[in-house]
Amino acid sequence: MSNNIFNTKDLSQISDRGSDLQTVEQQIENFKKEFPFADLQKAATIGDGVLKLKEPELDTLKAYYNRESPSKKVLKFVPASGAASRMFKNLFNYLEESQAGKLKDELLGDKSFNSVYNFVSNITKFAFFNSLEEAMSKEGKSLESMLQDEEYSILIDYLLNKNGLDYGSLPKGLLEFHRYFDTSRLAMEEHLVEGTFYCRSENDQALLHFTVSPEHLEKFKEQLNRVLKKYEEKFGITYVVNFSMQKASTDTIAVNMENKPFREKDGGLLFRPGGHGALIENLSDLDTDVIFIKNIDNIVPDRLKETTVLYKKAIGGLLLKLQATTFNYLNELEKKNDDGSIDQIIKFAQTDLNINIPPGFNGKSIDEKREFLFKHLNRPIRICGMVKNEGEPGGGPFWVKNTQGETSLQIVESSQVDSDNPDQLNIMKSATHFNPVDLVCGTKNYKNEKFDLHKYVDPETGFISIKSKDGKNLKAQELPGLWNGAMANWITVFVEVPIITFNPVKTVNDLLREQHQ
């Protein structure tokens, strides 16, 4: 392929990005053959793939976590590179549409601007109100006067653009989310505080890791330095906070509608970010025992943190407990001291780890059984919180058959399901839970060595979408999603967690919800 479509300059560009020709050629093949749809077998439900913890179990697992975790290296991993611009989509649209700078009657009658009216009507309730008022005052503008005179476009302009708070170009992590008695907190600060309660080590350290965009790194560091000492003194803790960026090597090549490389105006190849699945690289670089993963915008003020912390500790305790048993069995299997416990290991693999035992397994020799069990137990493990399906967008938990014919638990997005297949659509619609991105991961093996996480990615679970650049359509490719295909071959356990632990902020008006006030 390379002889036909790539020139010397292309090869240098590919190499300079830290990628290689074989990877790029495979991406182009993916465009040509497209990714197969997920083969849903059934929805994972309570008692059949989703575990529901009752109160005594919650307390037991929390106590287990409190006892075992201080001696572990526990880290909170927060994907935080996304820009907040989508949060303000309707506000940007209003700025474009409104010429007079007022919400005139004809605009109020347009349903697409109801959210704008809701925003300005409740402007004093947002945590960033004081900062906005101050930014406008510096420019000789009165926010109160703007509201009285219905000069809403000026107010919105100061919120979104560089003459004011510049929220339209900042990442969510650097926005003021919650107001407290005498201050407000950025989303990043709320993650610091939350991490205090379940990432504290025996030497009173808390490890946090944020993935950020290169253009926002210095601003994150600046804000972190502003608040770190305050929280360290308040909680008697030392934070160890690190940042990483999505690697250029994980960007994917774009193609035109004929599946030929899309070229920039200067003739160079166009590469695009590979989506959150690229973060498996960042995750793989970490050397820790336990990793909690939570999105930057899913955070609550202190008054609601108790339930979140309880369930974090419970699923963390479950991870450590399952790991301890798994490691014991792996040692037995390796030393072949398992003759009397093979049936016990099989039952544990099926019941506790949701590992599908294939037909004919009972007829295999003891060595074949050992080999199968060792291979399937010696993998990274993730416990995924799942909330009851209440109509929110997001992936759901399903039993899925892969191209090798193995059935396992997976988190599947709607875009992975064949919308022309009524049987698959019915299975998707039967889902009782969905994924709030609430994970705790064990990425070391029974010998305390890091797993090579690349070995557990399903490369056939990527995404293709149509985008445009310079007025031309192109095809873009996302890598297998971090909690979808990138973790497809991990040991997976789904646990129901309360809806109160899921409070994402997708639009600015979500901050008006009672949970964020």
Secondary structure as UniProt FT lines:
FT   HELIX           2..5
FT   HELIX           8..16
FT   TURN            17..18
FT   HELIX           21..33
FT   STRAND          39..43
FT   STRAND          45..46
FT   STRAND          48..51
FT   HELIX           55..68
FT   HELIX           69..71
FT   STRAND          74..79
FT   HELIX           85..88
FT   HELIX           89..97
FT   HELIX           105..108
FT   HELIX           111..113
FT   HELIX           114..121
FT   HELIX           123..125
FT   TURN            127..128
FT   HELIX           129..138
FT   TURN            139..140
FT   HELIX           143..148
FT   TURN            149..150
FT   HELIX           152..160
FT   TURN            162..165
FT   TURN            167..169
FT   HELIX           172..174
FT   STRAND          176..179
FT   STRAND          184..186
FT   HELIX           187..196
FT   TURN            197..198
FT   TURN            202..203
FT   STRAND          205..211
FT   HELIX           214..216
FT   HELIX           217..235
FT   STRAND          238..244
FT   HELIX           248..250
FT   STRAND          252..253
FT   TURN            257..258
FT   TURN            265..266
FT   STRAND          271..272
FT   HELIX           276..279
FT   HELIX           280..284
FT   STRAND          290..294
FT   TURN            296..297
FT   HELIX           302..304
FT   HELIX           305..335
FT   TURN            339..341
FT   HELIX           342..351
FT   TURN            352..353
FT   TURN            359..360
FT   HELIX           361..363
FT   HELIX           366..377
FT   STRAND          381..388
FT   STRAND          396..401
FT   TURN            403..404
FT   STRAND          407..412
FT   HELIX           414..416
FT   TURN            419..420
FT   HELIX           422..429
FT   STRAND          433..434
FT   STRAND          438..442
FT   TURN            446..447
FT   HELIX           453..456
FT   TURN            459..460
FT   STRAND          463..469
FT   TURN            470..471
FT   STRAND          472..478
FT   TURN            482..484
FT   HELIX           485..487
FT   TURN            488..489
FT   STRAND          491..496
FT   HELIX           499..501
FT   HELIX           508..512
FT   HELIX           514..516
//
